[in-house]
Amino acid sequence: MGSPDLPSDIIFEILSRTSLKTLGRCALVCKDWNRMVYESSFMHPFCQRTKTISGFFMQSRFVGRPFAEFVSNYSMQDSNSKLSLDFLPRNVNIEAATKQGILLCVKKLDTKILRIPEYYVCKPSTKEWHKIPNPKTRYFTERLAMVVLRSQPLHYVIVRFSEPRSRWRTYNSKMYISHHCEIFYSETWAWKQLQDVLLPYDMFFGTDPAVSACGVLHWLMSNNQVFAFDKDTESWTTFDLPFPLCKKNYFKHTKLVEYNGHLAMLCTENHGEFAQLWVMVDSESKVWMKRQRMSIEAVRGVERYSFPVAMDSSDITLMRGFYSVIYYNFTTFRSKRCFVQRIQPDEVFPFQSDLEPAYLKNYWKKEQFSRFLCWVCLFICSCLYSLFQYFYSST
């Protein structure tokens, strides 16, 4: 329940003037506040008043090269809201995005023998970027994901799955496929290798980016199951989609999305006039509930071949078409079409950001200087201890 002392309109005015970081905490106070901050009627004034950038990076390939464009449903007059990746080295590919304004990008450098990748962490709203150490690049990358754990000072983790040299494993007379797993911790500035992940031979990662919900990363697999990786415990599990979505060919265009902080599922029915939204209401026992059955027939008049790919708010879904995306409010049946230049969008990355600097470079210079001082202090202490031992033994 909400606060008994303040009416809802006063709470609305207060929350719409807070920061992006504080808003996430306020959403956990009660169900009323959580429902309020995820509605489109709240996001419009919030983005205007706090200069928050909210939208999606649409990525595809144009003439063999990666191309990304940012689209938003919340118009802002500030030029900083027109995001691009022009400040990065050319031909970078977005691999992961966060709702704290941080992107993970990869650029492949052509050499005579190998294609050596470079990994960049950046904040497009402030045009900050920094190169991070490479993982074991001799293994072909399958999927990457990124989670921001803290904003001030910035702390994030990157999860990478890759193909080891020997992929096929036999366990209990069953055939499995091995996936190499590594985690990058920004605090230690190094990659950590975990035990290989063994999945059934018919289970492969899908093409969509990971969905972060309740601190867990989720991927939709080829066998209509969900692969979940918990960064805190460094463990993984798999579970089914809600019935009857787990049955093949029952629905089309199945997508994992984030809805009001929870894992959710978007899909269209076979005849294409309706879409369904399923939400995981209990992440421990993996309980799904059908939250919405929305008519998308009105969007067909704007873009005939379109289907939902993400949730912009609790009442607006993002529909992907040919060379355009449509913001569709399924409660008012209104739509807004955004044309995407030069590309037909293949990957969709939800993105939110403020205009505060993240200090990607300065932070690590400060950390390196602190570590250097620690080593100097340890060296001096060891020298003083050695001198003390020498004089004590001589006397």
N, C-alpha and C positions, 0 to 999 in steps of 0.2 A: 504494500500500500504506500501511497505518497505521504508527504509530510502533512500532519493534521493542522499545522499552523499557517501554512502558505497555500493559497489556491493554485490550481494547475497553470493558469496563465502567468502568474508571477514566477513559478518554477521554470516555465518555458522561456521567459525573458532572461532569467539568470543563466540557464544552461546554454542558451544560444549565444552568450557572450563569453563563455569560458574558452579554454584552449583545447586543441585536439587531444593532447595528452590527458588532460583532466576529464574530458568527455568520456573516455573509455572507462575511467574509474567510476564516474557517475552512473554509467549504464548498469553497474553491478549493485547499486544501492537497493533498488526494488524493481518489481515488474513494471510498474507504471512509468518509471523513468526509462527503463530499458525499451519499452514500447515507444515512448515519445522520441528518443534520440535517433531511432532508426526509421522514422517516418519521413517521407519526402517533404511534408509541410514544415518539418523542423530543419532539415538539411539545407534548404534554400536560404533562410535567414542566417543560419549558422555559418555557412560558407561566405556569405556577404559580409557579416560583421567581424569575423575572425580572419578573413582573407585565407581561408583554407581551400586548398585545391583538391577536388574530388572528381574522379572519373576512371577511365580505363585506357591503358596502352594497348593498341591494336597492332599486332605484328604479323608480317608475312614476308615473302621473298619476292623481290622485283628484279628480273633479269639475273637471277642467281644470287642476289645479294639481300641480306636482311634489311627490312625497312619497318620502322615503327612510327605510329602516329597516335597522339593523345586526343581523346574525345571526352567531353564533359557535358552533363545535363544542367550544370549550374553556371550560368553566364556571369563572368566577372570582367570588369573594365581594366583590371590590372594586367599589364603585359606579361607579368611573371606567370600568369595562369596558362599561357600558351607554351606548354612544355615541349621540348624536343631533346634529342641526344646529340645535337651538333657539337657540343663541347667535348665529347669523347672522341677517341681515335675512330677512324672510319671503319665501317662494316662490323660494328659490334652487334651481338645478338642478345636480347633480353632473355635471361634464364629464370629469373624469379623477381617478384615485386612484393613489397610489404605495404601495409596501411600506415606506416610511420614515415613514408616518403623515401625509402631506401630501395635501390635497385641493385641486382646482381647481373652483370653483363659479361660476356665472353667474346673475345676477338681471336680469330685463328690467324697466325702469322705463317705465310707461305715461305718455306725454305726449299732447298733442292731435294731434301730427303724426306722431311717430316713437316706436318702442319702443327706447329707449336702454339697452343692456346695461351692467352693472357686473361686473367680474371680481374675485373674491376668492380668496386663497390662505389656507388654514386648516389647523389641526391639531386635530381633534375631541377627542383625548384630553386636551389641556390647554386647550381652548376659546380658542385664539389664532386671530386672523384679521386680515387686512390687505388693503386694496384696492390693486390694481395698475393701471397705466395701460391704457387701452383701445387695442386695435388699430384698424385702419381699419374701423369698424363699418358703413360704407356698403355693405360687401360682406357678404352673408349667409353665416354660418358653416356649414361642412359638417362638419368634424371638428376636435376638440381633443385634445391629448395632453400629458402632463407627465412629466418625468423628473428625479429628484433626483440631482445629481452629487456633492454633498458635504453632510454633516449639520452639521459644526461647522467654520467658520460655514456656515450654510445657503446652498446654491447650487443652483439648479434652472433648467431650460429648459422653455418651453412652445411647442409646435408647433401652428400653426393653418392649416387649409386653408379657403378661402372661395371664393365664386362671383364672378368679376370681371364687369364689365358686358358685355364681349364674350366669350362662352364658346366659340364655335365657331371652330376654327382649321383651316386646310388646310396640310398639310406632306407633300411628296412625293406629291401627288395623293391623299392620304388625309385623312379627316376625324377631328379630334381635339377633345376637350373640355379647355378650359383651367381650371386650378385655381390660385387665388392662394395663395401660401405665405409665411408670416411666422413668425419665431422670436422669443420673448421671453427675454432673458438677465437673470437676477436680479442679476448683478454690475454690469451697465451700466444696469439698470432701464429698459430701452427695447426696443421691437420693432425687428427687422431684417427688411427685405423681401428675399426671394430671388427667383430666376427662377420664372416660372409653370411648373407641372407640366402636361405635356400627356399625356393618357391617351386610349386608344381610345374611340370614341363609345359602346360597349356596356359600359364599365367604370366603375362607380360605387362609392362608399364604402358599406359595409354599415352596419347599425344598431348593431353591437356596439362597445364601447370598444376602443381600441388595446391591443395586448399588447406589453409591453416585455420583450425577451429578448436577452441578449448585447449590450446597448447600442444595440439597433435597435428602432424602433417598427414594429409590423405591424398591418395591417388586412386583413380578408377582403373581397374585392371581389365585385361582383354577377356577374361572369363566372367565378367559382370560381378566381380567382387571388389571390395574396397581394401586397399593396403594402407595401414595406419602405422606411422612411426612416431614414437614418443621421444622427444629430444631430451627430456629430463632423465628418464630411466635408460635411454639408449636402447630401447627394445621395440619390437614390432609385432603386429598381429594382423590378421585378415578377418573380414566378416562380410555377410551377404548384404545385398541391397534389400529394401523393403519389398515384401511380397505384394503383388506379383511382378514387381520390377525385375526381380532376379531371373525371371523367365525370359529367355532370348526372344527377340522379335515381338514382344508384347508392347513395347513402347519404342519410339525413335528418338534420336538426338538426346541421349541421356548425358547429363552433365552434373558433376559435383560442384556445389557452390557454397558460399558462406552466407547464412541468413541469420541476422540478429545475434551474431556471435556463435552460432551453432552450425554444425555440418548439415547440409541440406542437399536435396536432389531435384533437378529440373529435368523434365522430359515431356515430349509431345505424344499424344495418342495417335494411333495409326492413321486415322482419317485426317489428322492435321488441323482440326478446328479448335481443339482444346489442348492446354498444357496443364501439367500437374506439378505441384510443389510439395515435396515430402521433407520433413524436418526430423532430425534425430533428437528427441526430447530427453533421452537418457543415454549418455555416452558410456556409462559403465555396463549396463545390460544390453546396449545396442537396440534400443526401442525406437522405431520410426512411427511418425504420425503424419497422415495426409493433411497439410495445412490449407491448401488452396487448389481448386480446380478452376482455372481461368480460361476464358474464351479469348482466343487470339485471331478470331475471324476478322476483327476490325483492322488488324495489322496487315492482313493479306491484301487489302486494297491499297496500302502504301508500298509494300514489298511482298510480292507473291511468295517467293521462296525465302522465307525467314523462319528462324526458330530461336528459342530462348537459350542464352549461354551464361548469364550471370544475373545477380540481383544487385540493383543500384541502391535500393532501399526496401523497406518492408512492403511497399505497394507499387514499386516500379521495377520491371525486369528489362534487361538489355537483350534485344533481339538482333541476330546477325543475319545480314542478307548479302547480296552481291554488291560489293564496293560501297556498302553503307551499313550503318547500324541504326537501330530504332530504340529509343527509350519509350517504353509502353507502360502506362499506368492502367493496371487491370481493374481498378476500382472506378475510375472515371472514364475508361476506354479512350483516353487521349494519348496521342503518340507524337514524338519529336524525332525527325529523321536527321542523321548526321552523315554526310558523305565522307568517305575515306579516300584520300588522293592516292592514285597509282597502285593501290593494292586491294586485293580481296582478303579481308582479315582471316587469319588462320588461328592465331593464339590471342587470348584475351587475358590481360593482367589487371585486376582491380588495384586502384592506387589512390592513396590519400596522403596529403603532405601539407605542412605549414611552411612559412618562409623563414624560419629560424635556422641559422647555420648549424651543421652537425659537427664541424671541426674534424673532418675525416683525417686530414694530414697533420694538423697541429696536435691533435690528441695523441697520435702515435709518436710524434717527435717528443712530446712530453713524457710518454711512457718509456721510450728508449733512453731518454736522459735520466729518468728516475732509476731505471735498471742499471745504467752506467754508474750512477752515484752509489747504488747499493754494492756493486762489485768493488768500487774503490774503497768504500768503508770496510768491507770484509777484508780486503787486501791489507789495509792499514792495521786493522785489528789483529790479523794473523802475524804481521811483522812485529807489532808491539808485544804480542804474546811470546813470539820467538825470542825477542830481546830479553824479556822478563825471565824466560826459562834459562837463557844463557847466563845472565848475571846472577841468578839465584843459584845455579849449579856451581858457578865459579867461586862464590862466597862460602 
